[in-house]
Amino acid sequence: MVQLEKLRKKKKKIVVGLMSGTSVDGVDTAIVEISNNGFRTKIKQIAFDCHKYPSKLKQFILKNSDPATARLDEIAKLNFLLGKYFADAIIKTCKRYNITISNVDLIGSHGQTIFHSPKKSKLFGKSIFATMQIADPSVIAKLTGITTVGDFRIADIAVGGTGAPLVPYFDFVFFKSKNKNRGVLNIGGITNITIIPKNATIENIFAFDTGPGNMMLDYMARKFFKLQYDKNGKIAASGEINYNLLNYLMHHKYLRKKPPKSCGREIFGENFIKEILSKYKNTSKEDILTTFTEFVAKSIYNSYENFIKSTVILDEIIVSGGGIHNNYLINSLQNYFRPVAIKKLESLGYSSDAKEAICFAFLANETINSNTGNIPGATGANKKTILGKICLP
């Protein structure tokens, strides 16, 4: 406890944020300098790297993210193995940027989600949500010698939330505006949006997962075009929208569900895509990828029309995540939302790719300072709570 109190009292900390999303691309590693905490927090980005998973490891993770193919013994091994990968990512990033690792004060690790069920189920008389992130924070702490905070989602679920999205508190602290109604949109494997009305207090903001993001697009790129992703949306731009398929996709029940809500691979992952492919066997793979990309854009706009616009008319949307590199997707978003301005996060001085990793560095600092990190209006929790498990080196 003496160690934690000393850490808490530091006016400036060097903090590492780690994130590996539902796209399972690799370990995003952000190193930042954090001053203060809570609403007074200031963050300066020092370094960022994405350490890609070897292709076979990626497939192994995806295999164990599917209830039909997952094995308990492999998940247990992955929990330790990915802890080592996360620790190696920190060591490599520090080395690349000439940062002495002993100068790092704290690590915040989201982990790798392999299961997320935002739908309540009954089990032995108890109603529960469920989530699982592996890459154990204790492994990271022991291998790096740095205090590590991880497993952020569990605490929110324990107080009635769905455990996601967790970025809204970060969005509020850093992106609130006195004169603009902002939507902060992150297009990762899944897409989430935070709504921040102008002059908002934290009680005014709300957030939710709008639905699919890169997950469906990356699957198509890997499966049929032997690519990790559709670079710049070039394949999507080469095809045509199948409006029959788009209409079918837009009738997905998740899109009609009222917020707060969250989703994951269990809803829009491989099983869902295989079902689509079996129904549309005679549609070219290019046209399916085009339609999937259009679906991502339209599902975001659908969320705005159905769940946001009646409360807040947006002036601008700030976009981050891997989706910003897909020109077809960004152009489609602009077409749907015009005249609402679509801007990349870089316009506010932050890295789009690093945002979520930085968020978990921020949340780790909040946990160390005994500050709550969830927003009930985003997750559906019945109260604010301190997030994460603190693992000592």
C-alpha positions as CSV (number, residue, x, y, z in Angstrom):
1,M,0.0,0.0,0.0
2,V,2.9,2.3,0.6
3,Q,3.9,1.7,-3.0
4,L,0.5,2.7,-4.3
5,E,0.3,5.8,-2.1
6,K,3.7,7.0,-3.4
7,L,2.4,6.4,-7.0
8,R,-0.8,8.3,-6.4
9,K,1.0,11.3,-5.0
10,K,3.2,11.8,-8.1
11,K,2.1,15.0,-9.9
12,K,3.3,13.6,-13.3
13,K,3.3,9.9,-14.3
14,I,4.6,8.0,-17.3
15,V,1.8,5.6,-18.1
16,V,1.4,2.9,-20.7
17,G,-2.0,2.1,-22.2
18,L,-2.6,-1.3,-23.9
19,M,-5.5,-2.2,-26.2
20,S,-6.3,-5.1,-28.4
21,G,-9.8,-4.9,-29.9
22,T,-12.3,-7.2,-31.4
23,S,-10.5,-7.0,-34.8
24,V,-7.6,-8.9,-33.1
25,D,-5.0,-7.0,-35.1
26,G,-2.4,-6.7,-32.4
27,V,-1.5,-4.8,-29.3
28,D,-1.8,-1.0,-29.5
29,T,0.8,0.4,-27.1
30,A,0.6,4.1,-26.1
31,I,3.0,5.8,-23.7
32,V,1.8,9.1,-22.3
33,E,2.7,11.6,-19.6
34,I,-0.3,12.2,-17.3
35,S,-0.6,15.1,-15.0
36,N,-3.3,15.4,-12.3
37,N,-6.5,13.2,-12.4
38,G,-10.2,13.5,-12.9
39,F,-11.5,16.5,-14.9
40,R,-8.2,18.2,-14.4
41,T,-6.2,15.5,-16.2
42,K,-3.7,16.5,-18.9
43,I,-2.2,14.0,-21.3
44,K,0.8,14.3,-23.5
45,Q,1.5,11.4,-26.0
46,I,5.1,10.3,-26.0
47,A,5.0,7.1,-28.1
48,F,2.7,4.8,-30.0
49,D,3.2,1.4,-31.7
50,C,0.9,-1.4,-32.9
51,H,2.5,-4.8,-32.4
52,K,0.8,-7.1,-34.8
53,Y,-0.1,-10.6,-33.8
54,P,1.5,-13.4,-36.0
55,S,-1.3,-14.6,-38.3
56,K,-1.4,-18.1,-36.7
57,L,-1.8,-16.6,-33.3
58,K,-4.6,-14.3,-34.5
59,Q,-6.4,-17.3,-35.9
60,F,-5.9,-19.2,-32.6
61,I,-7.4,-16.2,-30.7
62,L,-10.3,-16.1,-33.0
63,K,-10.9,-19.8,-32.7
64,N,-11.1,-19.4,-28.9
65,S,-13.4,-16.4,-29.3
66,D,-16.1,-18.6,-30.8
67,P,-18.1,-20.8,-28.3
68,A,-18.4,-23.5,-31.0
69,T,-14.6,-24.0,-31.3
70,A,-13.2,-22.6,-28.0
71,R,-11.4,-24.9,-25.6
72,L,-10.9,-24.2,-21.9
73,D,-7.3,-25.4,-21.8
74,E,-6.4,-23.2,-24.8
75,I,-8.0,-20.2,-23.2
76,A,-6.1,-20.7,-20.0
77,K,-2.9,-20.9,-21.9
78,L,-3.7,-17.9,-24.0
79,N,-4.3,-15.9,-20.9
80,F,-0.7,-16.3,-19.9
81,L,0.7,-16.2,-23.5
82,L,-1.0,-12.9,-24.3
83,G,0.2,-11.5,-21.0
84,K,3.7,-12.1,-22.2
85,Y,2.9,-10.6,-25.6
86,F,1.5,-7.5,-23.9
87,A,4.6,-7.2,-21.7
88,D,6.9,-7.7,-24.8
89,A,4.9,-4.9,-26.6
90,I,5.8,-2.5,-23.8
91,I,9.4,-3.5,-23.7
92,K,9.7,-3.1,-27.5
93,T,8.0,0.3,-27.6
94,C,10.2,1.6,-24.8
95,K,13.3,0.4,-26.6
96,R,12.2,1.9,-30.0
97,Y,11.6,5.3,-28.4
98,N,14.6,5.3,-26.1
99,I,12.4,5.2,-22.9
100,T,13.9,3.7,-19.8
101,I,11.3,1.1,-18.7
102,S,12.1,1.7,-15.0
103,N,10.8,5.3,-15.6
104,V,7.3,4.0,-16.4
105,D,5.1,4.4,-13.4
106,L,1.9,2.6,-14.4
107,I,0.2,0.3,-17.0
108,G,-3.4,0.3,-18.0
109,S,-4.4,-2.8,-20.0
110,H,-7.7,-3.5,-21.6
111,G,-6.7,-7.1,-22.5
112,Q,-8.0,-9.1,-25.4
113,T,-11.8,-9.7,-25.4
114,I,-12.7,-13.3,-26.2
115,F,-16.3,-13.2,-25.0
116,H,-18.7,-10.4,-24.3
117,S,-22.4,-11.0,-23.7
118,P,-24.4,-7.8,-23.1
119,K,-27.6,-9.9,-22.9
120,K,-28.8,-10.8,-19.5
121,S,-29.2,-14.5,-18.8
122,K,-30.4,-16.5,-15.9
123,L,-28.1,-18.9,-14.2
124,F,-28.9,-20.8,-11.0
125,G,-31.4,-18.1,-10.0
126,K,-29.1,-15.1,-10.8
127,S,-29.5,-12.6,-13.6
128,I,-26.0,-11.9,-15.1
129,F,-24.1,-10.3,-17.9
130,A,-20.8,-11.8,-18.8
131,T,-17.5,-10.7,-20.4
132,M,-13.9,-12.1,-20.6
133,Q,-10.7,-10.3,-21.4
134,I,-7.5,-12.3,-21.3
135,A,-3.8,-11.3,-21.2
136,D,-3.7,-11.3,-17.4
137,P,-2.6,-8.1,-15.8
138,S,-0.7,-9.9,-13.1
139,V,1.5,-11.5,-15.8
140,I,2.2,-8.0,-17.3
141,A,3.0,-6.5,-13.9
142,K,5.4,-9.3,-13.0
143,L,7.2,-9.3,-16.4
144,T,7.6,-5.6,-16.6
145,G,8.1,-4.7,-12.9
146,I,5.4,-2.1,-13.2
147,T,2.1,-1.7,-11.4
148,T,-0.7,-2.8,-13.8
149,V,-4.4,-2.1,-13.8
150,G,-6.6,-4.4,-15.9
151,D,-10.0,-6.1,-16.2
152,F,-11.8,-2.8,-16.3
153,R,-15.1,-4.1,-17.5
154,I,-15.9,-6.5,-14.6
155,A,-16.6,-3.8,-12.0
156,D,-19.2,-2.1,-14.2
157,I,-21.0,-5.4,-14.8
158,A,-21.0,-6.1,-11.1
159,V,-23.1,-3.0,-10.5
160,G,-25.6,-3.8,-13.3
161,G,-23.9,-2.4,-16.4
162,T,-23.0,-4.2,-19.6
163,G,-19.3,-3.4,-19.2
164,A,-19.1,-1.3,-22.4
165,P,-18.5,1.2,-23.7
166,L,-15.8,2.5,-21.3
167,V,-14.4,5.3,-23.4
168,P,-17.2,7.9,-22.7
169,Y,-15.6,9.2,-19.5
170,F,-12.4,9.8,-21.4
171,D,-14.3,11.4,-24.3
172,F,-16.1,13.8,-21.9
173,V,-12.9,14.9,-20.1
174,F,-11.0,15.6,-23.3
175,F,-13.5,16.4,-26.0
176,K,-16.3,18.5,-24.4
177,S,-17.1,21.8,-26.1
178,K,-18.7,25.0,-25.0
179,N,-20.3,25.8,-28.3
180,K,-20.7,22.5,-30.3
181,N,-22.8,19.4,-29.9
182,R,-20.3,16.6,-30.5
183,G,-20.5,13.0,-31.3
184,V,-17.2,11.1,-30.7
185,L,-17.3,8.0,-32.9
186,N,-14.8,5.1,-32.7
187,I,-14.9,2.6,-35.5
188,G,-12.9,-0.4,-34.4
189,G,-14.1,-4.0,-34.7
190,I,-17.3,-2.7,-33.2
191,T,-18.4,0.9,-33.5
192,N,-19.3,3.1,-30.5
193,I,-20.4,6.7,-30.1
194,T,-20.4,9.2,-27.3
195,I,-22.8,12.1,-27.4
196,I,-21.5,15.3,-25.7
197,P,-23.9,18.2,-25.8
198,K,-22.4,21.7,-25.7
199,N,-21.7,22.9,-22.2
200,A,-22.5,19.3,-20.9
201,T,-22.0,18.0,-17.4
202,I,-21.0,14.4,-17.1
203,E,-24.6,13.5,-16.3
204,N,-25.7,14.9,-19.7
205,I,-23.6,12.6,-21.9
206,F,-24.7,9.2,-23.2
207,A,-23.0,6.5,-25.3
208,F,-23.6,3.1,-26.8
209,D,-22.3,0.6,-29.4
210,T,-24.0,1.4,-32.7
211,G,-23.2,-2.0,-34.1
212,P,-20.6,-3.5,-36.4
213,G,-17.4,-1.8,-37.5
214,N,-14.3,-3.2,-39.1
215,M,-15.0,-6.8,-37.9
216,M,-17.2,-7.7,-40.8
217,L,-15.1,-5.9,-43.4
218,D,-11.8,-7.5,-42.1
219,Y,-13.4,-11.0,-42.3
220,M,-14.3,-10.5,-45.9
221,A,-10.8,-9.1,-46.8
222,R,-9.1,-12.1,-45.1
223,K,-11.4,-14.8,-46.3
224,F,-11.8,-13.9,-50.0
225,F,-9.0,-11.4,-50.8
226,K,-6.1,-12.7,-48.7
227,L,-5.7,-9.3,-47.1
228,Q,-5.7,-8.3,-43.5
229,Y,-8.1,-5.5,-44.3
230,D,-9.5,-3.5,-47.2
231,K,-6.8,-0.8,-47.5
232,N,-8.3,2.6,-48.1
233,G,-11.6,0.9,-48.9
234,K,-10.4,0.1,-52.4
235,I,-12.3,-3.2,-52.7
236,A,-15.5,-1.6,-51.4
237,A,-15.1,1.2,-53.9
238,S,-14.8,-1.4,-56.7
239,G,-18.1,-3.1,-56.0
240,E,-21.8,-2.2,-56.0
241,I,-24.3,-2.0,-53.2
242,N,-26.7,-4.9,-53.1
243,Y,-29.8,-3.1,-51.8
244,N,-31.7,-6.3,-51.0
245,L,-28.8,-7.4,-48.8
246,L,-28.4,-3.9,-47.2
247,N,-32.1,-3.9,-46.4
248,Y,-31.8,-7.3,-44.8
249,L,-28.9,-6.2,-42.7
250,M,-30.6,-3.1,-41.6
251,H,-33.4,-5.2,-40.1
252,H,-31.0,-6.7,-37.6
253,K,-32.7,-6.7,-34.2
254,Y,-29.7,-5.1,-32.5
255,L,-30.2,-1.9,-34.5
256,R,-33.7,-1.6,-33.0
257,K,-32.7,-2.1,-29.4
258,K,-32.7,1.1,-27.4
259,P,-29.5,2.2,-25.6
260,P,-27.7,1.7,-23.3
261,K,-26.5,-1.3,-25.2
262,S,-23.2,-3.0,-26.3
263,C,-22.3,-5.8,-28.7
264,G,-19.4,-7.9,-29.8
265,R,-18.2,-10.7,-32.0
266,E,-21.1,-12.9,-30.6
267,I,-23.6,-10.7,-32.6
268,F,-21.7,-9.5,-35.7
269,G,-18.9,-12.1,-35.9
270,E,-18.1,-15.0,-38.1
271,N,-21.3,-17.0,-37.5
272,F,-23.4,-14.0,-38.6
273,I,-21.3,-13.4,-41.7
274,K,-21.5,-17.1,-42.7
275,E,-25.3,-16.9,-42.5
276,I,-25.3,-13.9,-44.8
277,L,-22.9,-15.6,-47.3
278,S,-25.1,-18.7,-47.4
279,K,-28.2,-16.5,-48.2
280,Y,-26.4,-14.5,-50.9
281,K,-24.3,-17.2,-52.7
282,N,-24.8,-15.6,-56.1
283,T,-23.6,-12.1,-55.1
284,S,-20.0,-11.3,-55.9
285,K,-17.6,-11.0,-52.9
286,E,-16.8,-7.5,-54.0
287,D,-20.4,-6.5,-53.8
288,I,-20.9,-8.1,-50.4
289,L,-17.9,-6.2,-49.1
290,T,-19.2,-3.0,-50.5
291,T,-22.6,-3.7,-49.0
292,F,-21.1,-4.6,-45.6
293,T,-19.1,-1.3,-45.6
294,E,-22.3,0.6,-46.5
295,F,-24.0,-1.2,-43.7
296,V,-21.5,0.0,-41.1
297,A,-22.0,3.6,-42.3
298,K,-25.8,3.3,-42.5
299,S,-26.1,1.6,-39.1
300,I,-24.2,4.5,-37.5
301,Y,-26.6,7.0,-39.1
302,N,-29.6,4.9,-38.2
303,S,-28.5,5.1,-34.5
304,Y,-28.3,8.9,-34.8
305,E,-31.8,9.1,-36.4
306,N,-33.4,6.7,-33.9
307,F,-31.7,7.4,-30.6
308,I,-29.8,10.7,-30.7
309,K,-31.3,13.3,-32.9
310,S,-34.5,13.8,-30.8
311,T,-32.3,14.7,-27.9
312,V,-29.2,16.3,-29.5
313,I,-28.7,17.6,-33.0
314,L,-25.0,17.2,-33.7
315,D,-22.8,19.9,-35.1
316,E,-19.8,17.6,-35.7
317,I,-18.7,14.0,-35.4
318,I,-15.1,13.3,-34.4
319,V,-14.0,9.9,-35.8
320,S,-11.2,7.6,-34.5
321,G,-10.2,4.0,-34.8
322,G,-9.1,1.9,-37.8
323,G,-12.2,2.9,-39.7
324,I,-10.8,6.3,-40.5
325,H,-8.4,4.7,-43.0
326,N,-11.3,3.3,-45.0
327,N,-12.1,6.1,-47.5
328,Y,-15.2,4.5,-48.8
329,L,-16.6,4.2,-45.3
330,I,-15.8,7.8,-44.3
331,N,-17.3,9.1,-47.6
332,S,-20.4,7.1,-47.0
333,L,-20.7,8.5,-43.4
334,Q,-20.3,12.1,-44.8
335,N,-23.1,11.4,-47.4
336,Y,-25.5,10.2,-44.7
337,F,-24.7,12.9,-42.1
338,R,-24.4,16.0,-44.3
339,P,-24.4,18.8,-43.2
340,V,-23.0,17.5,-39.9
341,A,-19.2,17.8,-40.2
342,I,-17.2,14.5,-40.1
343,K,-13.7,15.1,-38.7
344,K,-10.8,12.9,-37.8
345,L,-9.5,13.0,-34.2
346,E,-6.2,14.5,-35.5
347,S,-8.1,17.7,-36.0
348,L,-8.2,18.0,-32.1
349,G,-4.5,17.1,-31.7
350,Y,-4.9,13.4,-30.8
351,S,-3.9,10.2,-32.7
352,S,-6.9,8.3,-34.0
353,D,-5.1,5.0,-33.9
354,A,-3.8,5.6,-30.3
355,K,-7.0,6.8,-28.8
356,E,-8.3,3.7,-27.1
357,A,-4.9,2.7,-25.8
358,I,-4.5,6.2,-24.3
359,C,-8.0,5.8,-22.8
360,F,-6.9,2.8,-20.8
361,A,-3.8,4.7,-19.6
362,F,-6.2,7.4,-18.4
363,L,-8.5,4.9,-16.7
364,A,-5.6,3.2,-14.9
365,N,-4.6,6.6,-13.5
366,E,-8.2,7.2,-12.4
367,T,-8.3,3.8,-10.6
368,I,-5.0,4.6,-8.8
369,N,-6.6,7.9,-7.6
370,S,-9.8,6.1,-6.5
371,N,-11.9,7.9,-9.1
372,T,-14.9,6.2,-10.7
373,G,-14.4,5.4,-14.4
374,N,-17.8,4.3,-15.8
375,I,-20.8,6.3,-16.9
376,P,-24.1,4.7,-16.1
377,G,-25.8,6.6,-19.0
378,A,-23.4,4.6,-21.3
379,T,-23.3,1.2,-19.8
380,G,-26.6,1.0,-17.9
381,A,-24.9,0.5,-14.6
382,N,-26.9,1.4,-11.5
383,K,-24.1,3.6,-10.1
384,K,-20.7,5.0,-10.8
385,T,-17.8,2.7,-9.7
386,I,-14.1,2.4,-9.6
387,L,-12.9,0.2,-12.4
388,G,-10.1,-2.4,-12.7
389,K,-7.9,-4.7,-10.7
390,I,-4.6,-3.4,-9.4
391,C,-1.7,-5.9,-9.8
392,L,1.6,-5.1,-8.1
393,P,4.9,-6.2,-9.7
